[in-house]
Amino acid sequence: MAPSIVWFRRNLRLDDNVPLDAALRGHESVVPVLVLDDQERDEDVSPPRLRFLAESLRELEGELAARGSRLLVRCGPAGPALAALARETGADTVYGHDDHEPHGRALAREVEAALAPQGTRLRLLPDLHLVPPASLRTDAGRLYTVFTPFLKRWREADKAAPRPTPPRVPTPDAVLARTFLSIPLSRPRVLRATGAPANPPGGAREARRLWDRFRRTALVRYAGDRDLPAAPGTSRLSPHLRFGTLGVRRLLAEARDAWKEADAAGRASIDVFVSELAWREFYASILAEHPRVLTQSFRPEFDRFPWVAEEEAEERFRAWRDGRTGYPIVDAGMRQLAHEGWMHNRVRMIVASFLTKHLLVDWRRGEALFRARLADGDPASNNGGWQWSAGCGTDAQPFFRVFNPVLQGERFDPDGAYVRRWVPELSAWKGAGRNLHAPWRAPSPPVDYPAPVVDHAEARARALAAFDAIRGAAGAPRR
């Protein structure tokens, strides 16, 4: 029987891996391969993600070797690379995961076109999500663009059980030979990226460690603790879901097991956690159906929004980017992002709202900076979150609801632990008192921390006036 090729992309694990499981069930041997395509080599992959990717690949390489196999690494383009590998090995099928992103869909078309003339099949299977993106529809056949009805339908939808970890991954002897072409993982320049100073570690073992710790300690308190950036109340699994170092079916199955053993409050928290998985799938569906959202506002009226421009936009953006806005909760978040390649989700909403509504800087600039600095940087979730915060997306927070960064800080960081960690000027400030989240109000403000770049009340009024300029008949009334 001919071997098959397993094309690893964003499913960098052996457990709960649908393409790998299908290949092992249908073939006597498999050839695992990673193709470094143009996206990794030249385009939109951040140093934090590249470091995470490199660590995850090194671990995957070791796990395959321990099971009698080998991870091949080839350079793209993916179509010619996979077609050549199929000819070299005699493989009749290439297995991979389906993709909802424009880049992944373009890769699939390229690979299929390269394989078809030589009779090699391409089988792309649903592996990244619990429910295939854009598969859930209203009774009228339309895509859900409001989360609450999507969530109801998503909860009702069938979801597959996790696939087992294979004890062995049989691979042809010729592929295991050292002479068989494969690029050492130490060679590609992109896989030597430094990343953020405290980059999230990659790999399936780290994903399992994070998930086990979160499941034991914080999952049953998630509903209350998830909004507190100083507390260990979130899973920090977003980069692992992005690169597939933990299977989402495994995650759901074990969350459901924990639900059975929890009390009423714990079950409510687990339900909230599972709904966050649904948010991820909601945004994936939006991107699958409307790829234009990567560069355009979902709500077309925002094409006319009067974002600030030129030097005013540059000065405001720099202050925000560098964590020097004078609003402590905003600055703490931006400094955390620069140092860790990650930011707490509540703070992501605060800083995004601040850039788009207080500073009136185009949401696309913030979304691009997040992509450049995040170790997760999932295009659908990053884009969906930014458009939600800016008020221009599907199921968005209304533009006229403007987060007050002082009140947000006082509510979600009441003792200032998060701000003090990330803004050392304020940690050392002796006169903070009750003014930590609004230091300009203190009798003696800190001399080494900037004054606010904008006044909240004035910025809010300016934002609402800008919204009025585009609202027209399609806009919602203020409440």
VEXFI-856998 format. One line per 5 residues: their letters; for each residue x, y, z of C-alpha. Coordinates in steps of 0.05 Angstrom, whole numbers, m for minus. Layout:
<rs>
A = X,Y,Z; ... .
</rs>
This chain:
<rs>
MAPSI = 0,0,0; 25,70,m17; 45,115,41; 11,181,55; 37,250,71 .
VWFRR = 14,287,133; 22,362,122; 31,397,189; 12,471,190; m27,495,251 .
NLRLD = m37,427,284; 31,418,316; 15,359,361; 4,284,358; m55,280,405 .
DNVPL = m124,295,377; m96,307,308; m150,291,257; m107,289,193; m54,246,226 .
DAALR = m107,199,254; m141,192,186; m74,179,152; m55,125,202; m123,92,195 .
GHESV = m120,91,119; m47,76,105; 7,30,130; 58,87,135; 59,163,136 .
VPVLV = 109,217,118; 102,278,165; 124,344,134; 125,418,148; 130,465,89 .
LDDQE = 158,534,105; 118,575,56; 123,649,38; 81,670,98; 133,643,147 .
RDEDV = 192,665,106; 172,734,82; 105,758,105; 59,769,163; 87,726,220 .
SPPRL = 112,763,282; 178,747,318; 139,723,380; 99,675,337; 161,651,300 .
RFLAE = 196,636,366; 134,599,390; 131,562,324; 204,542,328; 198,514,398 .
SLREL = 135,476,380; 167,446,319; 228,422,357; 184,387,407; 141,356,351 .
EGELA = 205,332,317; 225,296,381; 156,266,393; 154,238,322; 225,210,330 .
ARGSR = 204,176,395; 148,140,356; 193,116,300; 180,173,252; 212,237,228 .
LLVRC = 189,308,215; 212,330,146; 221,404,133; 218,431,63; 216,501,33 .
GPAGP = 156,526,m5; 119,543,m46; 75,489,m16; 46,461,m81; 111,442,m116 .
ALAAL = 143,420,m49; 87,371,m33; 81,347,m104; 156,332,m105; 152,296,m38 .
ARETG = 95,253,m63; 136,232,m123; 197,217,m80; 159,174,m31; 105,144,m76 .
ADTVY = 51,174,m32; m18,175,m62; m52,223,m13; m34,286,25; m72,297,90 .
GHDDH = m78,366,122; m128,410,158; m181,452,128; m171,527,135; m218,587,140 .
EPHGR = m164,640,128; m152,670,59; m79,651,60; m94,579,79; m148,573,25 .
ALARE = m100,600,m27; m48,548,m5; m100,493,m12; m116,514,m83; m42,517,m100 .
VEAAL = m28,449,m71; m89,416,m104; m68,445,m172; 2,418,m163; m19,348,m140 .
APQGT = m76,335,m188; m35,325,m253; 5,269,m220; m57,235,m190; m42,252,m117 .
RLRLL = m103,267,m74; m108,324,m25; m153,311,36; m165,371,81; m203,353,144 .
PDLHL = m235,396,198; m185,400,255; m178,472,279; m248,481,307; m304,443,341 .
VPPAS = m353,464,287; m329,479,216; m328,555,204; m388,584,168; m426,517,173 .
LRTDA = m478,542,222; m535,580,188; m600,612,206; m666,582,182; m660,630,123 .
GRLYT = m592,602,105; m553,664,127; m490,665,168; m499,685,240; m471,755,251 .
VFTPF = m496,762,323; m461,721,376; m518,702,423; m559,663,371; m495,635,343 .
LKRWR = m476,609,412; m544,576,421; m537,540,354; m464,524,367; m480,491,434 .
EADKA = m531,447,399; m484,426,343; m451,358,342; m378,360,361; m329,303,350 .
APRPT = m292,268,406; m217,277,411; m172,229,372; m122,187,411; m47,197,412 .
PPRVP = m16,145,366; 34,99,401; 73,93,336; 77,132,272; 104,82,220 .
TPDAV = 145,117,167; 181,88,106; 253,68,118; 276,110,60; 247,172,93 .
LARTF = 282,156,158; 350,152,124; 394,212,140; 406,222,65; 332,236,53 .
LSIPL = 325,311,42; 301,352,101; 322,421,124; 348,422,197; 303,464,241 .
SRPRV = 364,503,263; 377,528,193; 318,573,171; 331,644,194; 257,655,211 .
LRATG = 260,599,261; 316,634,299; 272,693,317; 284,721,387; 211,738,401 .
APANP = 189,779,461; 234,782,522; 186,736,561; 157,700,502; 104,647,516 .
PGGAR = 139,579,511; 115,535,454; 101,461,448; 48,410,467; 79,395,535 .
EARRL = 74,469,555; 2,470,529; m15,410,572; 20,440,633; m19,506,626 .
WDRFR = m85,471,615; m76,422,673; m58,478,720; m115,522,697; m164,465,701 .
RTALV = m143,448,772; m140,518,800; m177,571,760; m229,540,714; m284,538,766 .
RYAGD = m271,611,783; m264,634,711; m329,675,708; m306,721,764; m231,722,755 .
RDLPA = m224,726,680; m231,802,680; m177,814,733; m111,824,697; m69,816,760 .
APGTS = m100,749,777; m81,681,746; m153,676,722; m144,659,648; m115,599,613 .
RLSPH = m63,634,570; m76,581,517; m89,628,459; m21,616,425; m29,542,434 .
LRFGT = m97,543,401; m68,585,345; m13,535,330; m52,473,350; m5,449,405 .
LGVRR = m68,429,442; m128,399,407; m193,438,416; m233,373,421; m189,350,479 .
LLAEA = m199,418,512; m274,414,507; m278,341,530; m237,355,592; m276,419,607 .
RDAWK = m339,377,604; m309,326,651; m293,382,700; m364,408,694; m392,342,718 .
EADAA = m352,347,782; m363,421,796; m414,455,840; m466,504,811; m418,564,812 .
GRASI = m362,523,781; m408,497,726; m428,568,710; m355,588,704; m340,528,659 .
DVFVS = m398,548,615; m368,617,608; m301,587,589; m334,544,536; m370,604,509 .
ELAWR = m301,636,497; m285,577,452; m349,594,415; m327,667,407; m264,640,373 .
EFYAS = m307,599,326; m356,657,314; m300,701,289; m271,645,247; m339,638,213 .
ILAEH = m341,713,199; m273,711,167; m290,649,126; m352,682,98; m325,753,93 .
PRVLT = m250,753,81; m254,828,66; m257,842,141; m181,832,145; m174,901,112 .
QSFRP = m244,932,115; m294,948,169; m351,898,171; m400,957,176; m391,996,111 .
EFDRF = m412,1062,141; m345,1063,177; m310,1071,110; m329,1144,119; m305,1150,191 .
PWVAE = m261,1212,203; m201,1178,235; m145,1227,252; m88,1230,202; m17,1253,190 .
EEAEE = 24,1280,248; m34,1280,297; m45,1206,283; 29,1191,288; 38,1226,355 .
RFRAW = m23,1192,385; m4,1124,358; 67,1129,385; 43,1147,455; m4,1088,454 .
RDGRT = 46,1039,424; 100,1058,474; 55,1056,536; 61,1131,548; m11,1155,544 .
GYPIV = m15,1177,617; m71,1128,630; m40,1073,674; m84,1014,654; m73,1029,580 .
DAGMR = 2,1037,588; 8,974,631; m26,933,577; 19,959,521; 81,946,562 .
QLAHE = 58,876,579; 48,864,504; 118,887,487; 150,845,541; 109,781,539 .
GWMHN = 80,777,468; 13,770,503; m38,815,536; m96,800,583; m162,799,545 .
RVRMI = m197,852,588; m138,898,577; m139,884,502; m209,912,501; m189,973,541 .
VASFL = m128,991,499; m165,979,434; m223,1023,456; m174,1076,477; m137,1078,411 .
TKHLL = m200,1079,368; m247,1122,410; m203,1167,454; m149,1177,402; m190,1166,339 .
VDWRR = m135,1126,307; m157,1076,253; m169,1008,283; m127,976,228; m64,1007,257 .
GEALF = m77,977,325; m96,910,295; m31,909,255; 11,925,316; m22,869,355 .
RARLA = m6,821,297; 66,845,299; 74,835,375; 28,778,395; 49,705,401 .
DGDPA = m23,685,386; m44,737,334; m100,694,306; m125,734,246; m199,720,257 .
SNNGG = m199,732,332; m152,791,330; m192,824,275; m258,808,307; m236,836,374 .
WQWSA = m210,900,344; m272,912,303; m315,897,364; m277,948,405; m279,1000,350 .
GCGTD = m354,991,340; m347,975,266; m352,899,267; m405,846,269; m440,843,336 .
AQPFF = m395,901,357; m395,941,421; m433,1004,400; m386,1060,382; m421,1108,431 .
RVFNP = m402,1063,490; m333,1090,506; m293,1055,561; m269,1103,615; m198,1078,627 .
VLQGE = m196,1106,698; m260,1069,718; m238,1007,681; m173,1008,721; m208,1020,787 .
RFDPD = m258,964,773; m213,910,746; m147,928,780; m173,955,846; m109,949,886 .
GAYVR = m65,970,827; m25,905,826; m26,900,750; m9,973,739; 48,971,790 .
RWVPE = 77,910,757; 80,940,687; 89,1014,701; 149,1019,748; 144,1096,751 .
LSAWK = 79,1087,788; 103,1028,830; 157,1072,859; 111,1133,867; 100,1149,940 .
GAGRN = 41,1195,930; m6,1148,893; m59,1138,946; m127,1132,913; m101,1164,849 .
LHAPW = m61,1107,820; m107,1101,760; m111,1177,751; m43,1202,774; m54,1273,748 .
RAPSP = m107,1283,802; m57,1274,858; m30,1336,895; 40,1315,872; 36,1275,807 .
PVDYP = 96,1231,790; 149,1271,754; 172,1214,709; 104,1193,683; 69,1230,627 .
APVVD = 6,1272,633; m55,1245,596; m50,1252,521; m125,1269,520; m178,1287,570 .
HAEAR = m229,1231,576; m291,1276,573; m266,1316,514; m243,1254,477; m310,1221,488 .
ARALA = m347,1282,461; m302,1284,400; m312,1210,387; m388,1217,391; m386,1275,343 .
AFDAI = m345,1234,294; m395,1177,300; m453,1226,288; m418,1246,223; m425,1176,194 .
RGAAG = m485,1149,231; m541,1171,184; m602,1129,178; m563,1064,188; m536,1083,256 .
APRR = m564,1062,323; m594,1114,369; m552,1131,430; m572,1102,497 .
</rs>
